[in-house]
Amino acid sequence: MQKDLFELRGDRALAALQAFKGVATDEGALPLHETHRATLAAIAEHVFRTPANVDALPDDFASLQSGALDEELRREIAHMAAVLPYLDPDAVGQRGDALARLAGLWGLSDLTLEGAHRFAKGHKTLVYLDSLRANQPEVGKGLLALSWGFLKSAVHLDGDAKTLAQYEAYRGLAPGSFGRTLVAYYEDNLFPLPGSTGSPFSNNLTAHDRHHVLAGYDTTPLGELCVFAFDGALSKRDYSGAMVGVVAQFQLGYVFDPTVRAWRHQFDPDRIYRAAERGHACEVNYLDEEVDLDALMAEPLDEVRRQFGIPLEGALVRSAEDRWCGPLGPVGGRVSPDIVKEGIVKFD
């Protein structure tokens, strides 16, 4: 899908960056945090492909030259800005208010923007509801089906012998094939193969797992952020609400999804917006369109990526030597000072 935001160049791109800087600094009331500076620079490079001196940009909304931006472009800009309050643990609410002011100035009101603003005040219901919009293409099933799948897993009624046999057969495929690489993904992470009994994540997130492999991202917090950025740029659905929740969970340690560990300091702007650039460049929208991935399992993964237009540059997993669990090992055994252990973290 060709999202208009990726077509911004020149003065229109600089106007968008000024809007981002206004949210990041609350129109100059806050210093520009280094993470925000790096984020704006990464967006300029990977999304707008426009040279920009971030420090020289104005940071007020009043002087925004936004007349050439139609309502849809303004909405996409504001939605991309929705993650900015969640990159720095200080003044989250203040930056959330700046986002709300930008939306008001542009006459925008929707669930994404209201949810992001409310989330900055510690209320996650609206942003959680908004993130469900991305649920269907991302996990391959709706909320009710997903909830039912996790419930069946909890009581060990989720196994499927046919599915398990299908994935077991992938072990016999040629090294480097899509199917054999997918098995390696499960093996590296110590995940049971889909079809195994009592395996909620393997059985309910098979579509998401395939997205990891196709895009070349491991299961580290950064890898998860990159998958969402890649898929959000590829899908017809708006992933903005989902990105707000995932960024808050992996950058600030806010427990948005209680089934996943919360982390701090995992947002790498250059990697993440490079992932969005890669997703936008993809020529086959396998998230929203009917694409039979099962029929491609025997094909070399490099060939599948070539058919889909997925560039290898920018991937985190680039060769057989790179593990799908990432450098810290499988999910359950990771040790890091950035893992949040104290439970739910509230914003000030």
N, C-alpha and C positions, 0 to 999 in steps of 0.2 A: 504493500500500500504506500502511495506517495503522500506522506503527511506534509502539509504546507510548511510546517516549521523548518523542515530540512532544506527548503528552497530559499530561505532568507539569506540575502547577501548585502554587502555594503551598508548603507545608512539604515536600512530596515533591520539588519542584524545588530547594528550598534544600538538601535533603539531598544531592541529586546534585551541586550546586555545591560543597558542602563536600567531597565525595569528590574532585572535580576539584582543588580547592585543596590537599587533602592530597597528591595526586600531584605537583602543580606545585611544592610547597614541601618535599616529603619530610616531611610532617607538622610543618612549622614549622622544620625544620633549615636551610632555604634561604629567602632573601628572596623575596617574590613579584615575579617579573620582570614588567616592564611589558607584554610580549607576552602573558604568562599572564593578567595582570589584564584586558587588553583581550579576550582569548579568553573568559574566564568571563563578562564583561559581554555579549559578543555572543551567547553561548549563552543567557544569561538572557533577552535581548531577543527573539531570533529563533526559538529552539527552545522555550523554556519560557514565554515571554511573561509573565515574572514579575519584578517589580522586585526588585533585589538590590544591597545594598551589599557589594561583593566584599571590601573591606578589613575589614569587620566580621565576615565569616563565620569560624567556627572552621576550623582546618586539620588537626585530628586525626581519626583513624578511630575511636577508642574511643568518642567521644561522638556518633557518627553516629546519627541517628534514622531508621533504615532499615527499621524493622519493617513499614511499609506498602508496601515495595518487594518484589514477588515476585521469584523467581529470574530470570525473563526480563528484567525491568526492571533488576535489578542487573547482568545480563550486558551489556545495551545501554549502561548507564552506564559500566561498565568498558571496553567497547570504544570508546566515544567518548573516554574518558580516555587511550586508547593513543597518541594523537598528542602528548600534552602533554610527554613527555620530549624531543621533537624540535623544540621551538620555540625553544630556547636552547642554544647550543653547549656551555655549561658544565654539568657535573654531569648529563650525559645518563644515565649508568649509575646514578647515585644516584636519579634520578627513575624510572628503569626498575625499580629495586628497590622503590620505593614503590608502583608499579603492581602489582607481584607481591604485595606485602603486602595490598593492598586485595583482590585476587583471592582470596588465601588466606583472608582474614577472611570473605569472602562465599561461600566454598566453590566458587569458579569455576575451571575448568581447561579450556582449549580451545586450538586452534591459534593463534587471534588473539592471546590474551593471552601465551601462551608465546613466540610469534614476536616480539611487541613487546618482551618482556623480553630475549630473546636478542639481538635487533637492537641494543638499547641497550648490549650488551656487544661489539658489532662483528660479530655473526654474522647474516647476512641470509637464510640458507636457508629457515628456517621462515616468516618474514614474506613471503618471495617466494612460497612455496607457497600461503600463505593468500591472497595477492593474486590468484592465479589463479582463485579462486572468482568474482571479479567479471568475469573475462575474457569469458565467453560473452555476456552481455547488452551489455557495453561495446563489444566489437569485432565482435560478430555471428558469432563462430566460436570453436571450441575451441582449446586450445593446440597440438594436433598440426596442425590445419588452418592455424593462424597461422604456425607454424614452417615448414611446407611452403610457404606463400605467400611468406615472406621468402626462403626458399632459391631458389624459382623466380625471384624478382626479381633475386637476385644473379647469376644466369646468363641473365637477360633472356628468360625463358620465361613471363613473367606477363602479357603483353599480351592484350587481348581486344577485337577490333574492334567487336563488338556493344555492349559496355559503353561504349567510348569514343564511339561514335556516339550513344548515349543521352545522355551528358553533353554532347556537342557540341550536341545538339538543345536542351538547356536554355538555351543562349545566346539562342535566339530567343523565349523566353518573356517575358512582360510584366515590366518592372521591379517589384521588390517581391514577385514570386512566390517560392515556396519553391525551385523549381529554379534560377531565375536568381540568387537570393541564394546558393545553394550553389555555383554557378559563381564568383561573386564571392569567396567564401571561398577557393577554390583559387587564383584570380587574385591576390588580395591577398597570399597567402602564397608565391606563385611555386611552387605545387605543380602537378605535371602532373595532368591530369584522370584519374580512374579509367579503367582500360582501356589506359593508355599503357604501353609496354614499359619495363621497368627502373624501376618506380616502387613500391618496397616499401610506403611509407606510404600513398600514395593508394589502392593496390589492396587493402591489407589492413586499413586503418582507416576504411573508408567509413562504417560504422555510427557510429563515434566522431565522425567529421567531421559527420555529420548531427545528432548530439547537440549539438555546438558551436553549429550554426546554430539549431536549435530553441530551445535555452536562451538563446542570445544571448551566448556567451562567446568571446573571441578566443583565439589560440594562445600568448599570453604564459604564463609560469609561473603567474601568478595566474589567468588564464583556465582553464588546465588544472586547477588546484586547485578552481576553482569548478565545472567540469564534473563532477569526481568527487564533490564534495559534493552537487550537484544530483541526479546519477544515483543516488548512494548513498541519498538520501532517497526516491527514487522506486522503485527496484528492490526486488524481494523478496529479493535477495541481499545479503549483508553486505559492504560495501565497506571495512570498518575496516582490514584488513590492507593493502589497496591504498593507503588514505589515509596510513598510516604511512610506506610507502615513498616516495610522491609528496611528502609534506611534508618528509621528511628530505632528499630530492633538491633541493627548491626553497627550503628554508629554511636548511638547514645545509650544503648543498653536498656531501652524501654521494651517491656515484654508485651509485644503486640500479638504474637502467636505463641500461646503457652506450650505448644508441642515442640517448639524449636528453642534452642539455647539463645540467650541474648548476649551480644558482644558490644564492645566499644571500639572505635577507631578503625573500622574496616572499610570505610568509604574511600576509594581511590578514584578521584575524578577522571584522570586520564584513561584508566582501564574501563571505567563504566561508560563514559561517553564514546569511547572507541567501540565498545560493544553496541551502543545504539547506532553508531555509524555502520557497523557491520550488518546489523539487523535491517537497517534501511536499504542497504545495498542488495539484500537477498532478493532473488528473482522469483521464488516460489513461496507463496504464503501457505505453508503447510500447517499453520495454526488454525486458520479459519476455513480453508478449502479442503475438499475431500481428497486427501493424498494417502494412498495405501503404502504406509511405511513398511508393513510386514513383507510386502513383495520386494523390498529393496535390501533385505537383511543379508543376502549372500553377495551383494555388490560391494566393491571396495568403498570404504567410507569416503576416501578422497574423491571418488567418482560421484558419489551421491551429493557431496558438497558442491562439486563442480556443476552438476545438473541444477542444483538449487541456487547457485550463485553465492555461496557462502565462502568468503575469503578466509584463509587460514591465519593470515596476519592479524594479530590482536587476540587470538585464542590463548587461554591459559594452559590447555593441554594440547601440545603440538606434536608429540611423538610418543612411542611406546614406553619411553623412559619416564614420562610425566604421569604421575599417579592421579586417578580420578578423585581421590580423597584429598589431594593437596599435600603440602609438605608437613602438616601437623598430624597426618594419619587419619584413620577412620573416625567418624563423627563421635562415637561414644567414648573414645579414648583420648580426645584432644585435651591438652593442658596448655593454658595460656593466661597471663595476667589480664588479658582483655576480655576473658569470659566473665560475665556478670553472674554472681552467685547469691546475691542478697535478695533476689526476688524482684518484684515490680519496682521500677524506678519512676518516680513522678517528676514532672516538669515543674520548675519554679513558676 
